Amino acid sequence: MTGSILLVSPPIYDFTAFDFWLKPYGLLNIAGRIDSERISFFDFLGADGKKTEKEFGVGKFIKQKVDTPAPLKDIPRPFHRFGAPRELFADFLEANGPFDVALIGCGMTYWYPGVSEVITAIREHHAKTTIVLGGIYPTLCPSHASSLGADLVVEGNDLDLLTKFLGLKKDYPTPRWDLCGGTVPSGVMKITTGCPYSCSYCASKRIDKVFRTRAPGLVEKEYEALLGAGAIDIAFYDDALLFNFDNGLGPFLEKAAAKGKSIRFHTPNGLHLKHLTAEVAKKLVAANFKTFFLSLETTNKLWHDRTDRKADRAMFDAALGNLLSAGAEPEGISSYILMGHPAISPEMIEETLRFLESRKVRPRLSEFSPIPGTPDGDACAGKTGLAEPLNHNKLAWTLRFYGESIYQKIKETANSISKEVRSEDQ
């Protein structure tokens, strides 16, 4: 099937949202495989949805306070809609339609209100458009996603159904960054798909069942597409970027260096400590990696033994030492701390925060989301209604789990340490 195709990245409805290299990577990949020249793209979180842009291409979205949905009424925080105004999308639909097919992608399960808004708008303006919904949300919550009114719901990365429906090209796509309009100063890419680990709190295995290192030629094409779009900051979306380094990221960095472009690389998904060897650290620094987000989560060894077996104090010290010895800038190094996990107590978080303080590393609190279909998420079913995706909201769950006073104390301690470390870096 060919015709006029619309791709939409929806607005976000949440308590907080920040453009931490948040790009519609999946949708742009699909666009690269669509066998039609009549493709339109509307990104609510793109240029029209931005308020400010900070260093390295991250920044804030335009936001508007909205009514808090009923399942989240107990959370004492203002609720917002993030992204471009509804009116801009309505004008876009009128100016560019009608469309034969509209593809909508959605990330977090609890962001589905944005999908509902988009479906409603398309139905109002172009009632005959066939609507297809895909992404992480319908993969993790297919039954709920099927209730929103889309004509077709695509689960996971198996595109056979979509291929039959749209007639997708068989060759692997290069993301269509050109659809974003103008220069794209920051973008994302992947060296691998899936994850070799099976952490009990992570849904990666439900999204990508098999870990693979992508073909070097495809990775190089993806990089060239970003260069062509004008990117100067590139973030990796890999769940295990450093795994199989000599056959994955390592060869890519050699190819990238040969092109002679001064690109700044970033690692928002976190780096596994055990793979940050002295040799790897030297290559990352030499390749102009600017931000290093280390995956420590907690210093509690028993927790790691039960959940992921991928971090401890010794691993952290070794990885940190390797980065600093390689010449990494201290202000570019930070570490994730998991809060809200049902087996992580406030005392464990305090201990981890003080550990990072002693190492002069900025902490980054990462709130746990009780994702159904994961062992640790399912363990929360007795404490919250997992059938309602809004209850997967990371801030809502963490506040309910710890309570307001403990939650605020943790945040204040983390902020204090972060400011202290930042002042020392300067």
MIFIBA-982235 format. One record per residue (C-alpha): x, y, z. Coordinates in steps of 0.05 Angstrom, whole numbers, plus 5000, padded with zeros to 4 digits. Example, Ala and Ser with C-alpha at 12.3 -4.5 7.8 and 13.67 -1.06 7.14 Angstrom:
BEGIN
> u;v;w
> 5246;4910;5156
> 5273;4979;5143
***
This chain:
BEGIN
> u;v;w
> 5000;5000;5000
> 5025;5069;4983
> 4994;5137;4990
> 4999;5198;5034
> 5031;5179;5100
> 5032;5220;5165
> 5079;5205;5223
> 5066;5236;5291
> 5107;5240;5355
> 5055;5259;5408
> 5058;5311;5464
> 5074;5287;5535
> 5026;5290;5593
> 5065;5284;5658
> 5087;5319;5721
> 5156;5332;5692
> 5189;5324;5624
> 5257;5346;5598
> 5289;5340;5530
> 5345;5293;5549
> 5362;5277;5477
> 5290;5255;5468
> 5282;5240;5394
> 5230;5200;5353
> 5283;5150;5331
> 5234;5093;5318
> 5187;5134;5275
> 5244;5163;5234
> 5270;5093;5222
> 5201;5071;5198
> 5199;5132;5153
> 5263;5108;5120
> 5228;5044;5099
> 5163;5073;5073
> 5157;5065;4998
> 5123;5131;4985
> 5146;5201;4970
> 5086;5232;5004
> 5109;5230;5076
> 5092;5284;5127
> 5118;5288;5198
> 5094;5326;5259
> 5136;5324;5322
> 5101;5356;5382
> 5168;5354;5418
> 5209;5382;5360
> 5227;5454;5346
> 5155;5480;5356
> 5151;5446;5424
> 5217;5472;5453
> 5222;5528;5503
> 5298;5531;5513
> 5358;5491;5490
> 5418;5482;5535
> 5489;5456;5526
> 5497;5394;5483
> 5426;5399;5454
> 5385;5383;5516
> 5332;5431;5541
> 5261;5447;5563
> 5195;5437;5528
> 5137;5486;5524
> 5088;5466;5578
> 5017;5482;5598
> 4985;5463;5664
> 4926;5416;5655
> 4878;5378;5700
> 4911;5319;5736
> 4879;5254;5712
> 4836;5217;5764
> 4886;5160;5778
> 4939;5211;5797
> 4897;5260;5838
> 4933;5240;5902
> 5000;5265;5877
> 5014;5335;5904
> 5047;5362;5841
> 5020;5403;5782
> 5007;5363;5719
> 5027;5389;5651
> 5021;5379;5577
> 5089;5386;5544
> 5100;5402;5470
> 5073;5443;5412
> 5003;5473;5420
> 4942;5434;5395
> 4926;5490;5347
> 4991;5480;5308
> 4974;5407;5296
> 4903;5425;5274
> 4930;5476;5224
> 4981;5424;5200
> 4927;5372;5188
> 4885;5421;5148
> 4944;5446;5107
> 4975;5378;5091
> 4918;5327;5091
> 4882;5285;5076
> 4925;5225;5094
> 4915;5153;5076
> 4952;5127;5138
> 4977;5159;5203
> 5031;5126;5244
> 5036;5146;5317
> 5095;5126;5362
> 5093;5127;5438
> 5148;5115;5489
> 5130;5112;5563
> 5068;5073;5579
> 5040;5129;5622
> 5046;5179;5565
> 4986;5150;5529
> 4942;5212;5540
> 4983;5246;5486
> 4966;5189;5438
> 4892;5198;5454
> 4897;5272;5437
> 4930;5257;5370
> 4880;5203;5351
> 4822;5249;5368
> 4850;5306;5326
> 4862;5262;5265
> 4792;5233;5269
> 4763;5303;5273
> 4800;5328;5212
> 4808;5266;5169
> 4758;5213;5190
> 4779;5163;5136
> 4852;5161;5155
> 4876;5093;5178
> 4912;5101;5244
> 4970;5056;5265
> 4999;5058;5336
> 5068;5030;5353
> 5126;5039;5402
> 5143;5018;5473
> 5074;5034;5502
> 5034;4986;5457
> 5089;4934;5465
> 5084;4934;5540
> 5009;4948;5545
> 4978;4920;5481
> 4908;4911;5510
> 4905;4982;5537
> 4934;5010;5473
> 4880;4974;5433
> 4827;5013;5471
> 4849;5082;5445
> 4817;5076;5377
> 4874;5061;5330
> 4858;5016;5271
> 4922;4975;5279
> 4967;4966;5340
> 5038;4942;5328
> 5073;4906;5385
> 5149;4902;5390
> 5198;4908;5333
> 5167;4855;5289
> 5145;4896;5229
> 5116;4838;5187
> 5045;4863;5198
> 5064;4934;5182
> 5104;4912;5121
> 5044;4876;5092
> 5000;4936;5108
> 5046;4991;5082
> 5092;4955;5035
> 5156;4974;5071
> 5222;4969;5036
> 5261;4906;5054
> 5329;4940;5062
> 5345;4966;5130
> 5327;5040;5138
> 5368;5102;5150
> 5329;5148;5196
> 5296;5205;5158
> 5325;5264;5197
> 5308;5308;5137
> 5235;5303;5157
> 5251;5343;5220
> 5260;5405;5177
> 5323;5447;5173
> 5386;5432;5213
> 5384;5379;5267
> 5438;5401;5317
> 5430;5340;5362
> 5409;5269;5344
> 5412;5197;5367
> 5436;5131;5340
> 5448;5058;5360
> 5507;5011;5352
> 5468;4952;5382
> 5396;4929;5393
> 5370;4895;5455
> 5411;4880;5518
> 5453;4820;5538
> 5431;4828;5611
> 5365;4808;5644
> 5358;4858;5701
> 5295;4844;5741
> 5272;4917;5739
> 5281;4929;5665
> 5234;4917;5606
> 5289;4915;5553
> 5278;4840;5539
> 5204;4853;5525
> 5221;4907;5474
> 5282;4873;5441
> 5285;4799;5457
> 5354;4787;5427
> 5418;4827;5435
> 5453;4842;5369
> 5510;4885;5345
> 5486;4920;5283
> 5523;4913;5216
> 5579;4964;5211
> 5555;4989;5143
> 5486;5006;5171
> 5515;5042;5231
> 5560;5082;5186
> 5501;5102;5142
> 5463;5124;5204
> 5522;5167;5226
> 5529;5198;5157
> 5454;5215;5157
> 5464;5253;5222
> 5524;5289;5195
> 5484;5308;5134
> 5429;5336;5179
> 5479;5381;5214
> 5486;5344;5280
> 5542;5365;5327
> 5517;5326;5387
> 5500;5252;5382
> 5471;5210;5439
> 5472;5134;5438
> 5407;5099;5453
> 5440;5032;5466
> 5423;4993;5529
> 5492;4961;5530
> 5536;5008;5489
> 5603;4981;5513
> 5586;4907;5508
> 5625;4872;5453
> 5664;4937;5445
> 5717;4909;5397
> 5663;4888;5347
> 5614;4944;5359
> 5628;5014;5385
> 5704;5008;5376
> 5704;4999;5300
> 5651;5053;5293
> 5694;5103;5330
> 5751;5089;5282
> 5705;5100;5222
> 5678;5164;5254
> 5748;5191;5267
> 5766;5179;5194
> 5711;5227;5173
> 5744;5284;5210
> 5682;5315;5241
> 5683;5345;5310
> 5622;5310;5340
> 5607;5308;5414
> 5581;5241;5438
> 5536;5226;5498
> 5512;5165;5537
> 5444;5179;5569
> 5424;5106;5575
> 5481;5093;5623
> 5547;5055;5618
> 5560;4987;5648
> 5618;4995;5696
> 5653;4929;5683
> 5664;4946;5609
> 5696;5014;5623
> 5767;4988;5621
> 5828;5033;5616
> 5833;5019;5541
> 5759;5032;5528
> 5761;5097;5570
> 5820;5123;5529
> 5783;5110;5464
> 5719;5144;5488
> 5756;5206;5511
> 5797;5208;5446
> 5732;5203;5406
> 5704;5266;5441
> 5653;5234;5488
> 5631;5292;5532
> 5581;5261;5581
> 5589;5196;5618
> 5529;5170;5656
> 5551;5112;5699
> 5502;5058;5719
> 5515;5047;5793
> 5441;5048;5818
> 5462;5031;5890
> 5524;5011;5929
> 5485;4955;5962
> 5517;4889;5940
> 5459;4845;5961
> 5411;4885;5917
> 5457;4877;5857
> 5465;4802;5871
> 5389;4795;5868
> 5373;4840;5809
> 5428;4852;5758
> 5498;4830;5780
> 5529;4887;5741
> 5557;4937;5792
> 5592;4946;5858
> 5637;4996;5892
> 5701;4966;5865
> 5675;4967;5793
> 5653;5039;5801
> 5721;5061;5828
> 5757;5025;5772
> 5712;5055;5718
> 5717;5125;5748
> 5792;5119;5754
> 5799;5096;5682
> 5758;5155;5657
> 5797;5207;5697
> 5864;5176;5678
> 5843;5179;5605
> 5830;5254;5611
> 5754;5256;5618
> 5729;5322;5646
> 5703;5310;5717
> 5642;5355;5704
> 5621;5309;5648
> 5617;5248;5694
> 5555;5231;5735
> 5522;5169;5762
> 5452;5143;5764
> 5421;5125;5831
> 5356;5085;5829
> 5302;5109;5877
> 5233;5081;5888
> 5252;5008;5875
> 5214;4965;5925
> 5279;4935;5951
> 5318;5000;5957
> 5308;5036;6023
> 5320;5110;6037
> 5379;5089;6079
> 5410;5053;6019
> 5401;5115;5976
> 5433;5159;6030
> 5492;5111;6032
> 5500;5113;5956
> 5495;5189;5955
> 5550;5195;6007
> 5593;5146;5968
> 5587;5189;5905
> 5600;5252;5947
> 5666;5221;5971
> 5685;5207;5898
> 5665;5277;5876
> 5615;5250;5825
> 5548;5283;5813
> 5488;5239;5830
> 5430;5233;5781
> 5367;5205;5814
> 5330;5156;5769
> 5259;5140;5793
> 5234;5069;5787
> 5173;5054;5744
> 5133;4990;5760
> 5130;4963;5690
> 5084;4903;5682
> 5117;4841;5654
> 5182;4852;5693
> 5194;4814;5757
> 5203;4876;5800
> 5145;4912;5766
> 5097;4854;5776
> 5118;4852;5849
> 5085;4920;5857
> 5017;4897;5833
> 4991;4891;5904
> 5008;4964;5918
> 4983;4997;5854
> 4937;4982;5796
> 4984;4962;5740
> 4927;4954;5690
> 4923;5030;5689
> 4988;5055;5655
> 4984;5122;5691
> 5002;5084;5754
> 5069;5066;5721
> 5088;5140;5727
> 5156;5141;5759
> 5145;5203;5802
> 5077;5180;5825
> 5102;5111;5844
> 5163;5137;5881
> 5124;5189;5920
> 5072;5138;5940
> 5126;5088;5960
> 5170;5135;6003
> 5121;5189;6022
> 5130;5264;6012
> 5178;5279;6069
> 5227;5223;6053
> 5222;5237;5978
> 5239;5310;5989
> 5296;5294;6036
> 5328;5249;5983
> 5320;5302;5929
> 5349;5357;5973
> 5409;5315;5992
> 5423;5297;5919
> 5417;5369;5897
> 5463;5392;5953
> 5516;5342;5934
> 5509;5359;5860
> 5520;5433;5873
> 5579;5418;5918
> 5612;5374;5865
> 5597;5424;5810
> 5630;5481;5849
> 5692;5438;5859
> 5694;5422;5785
> 5695;5495;5769
***
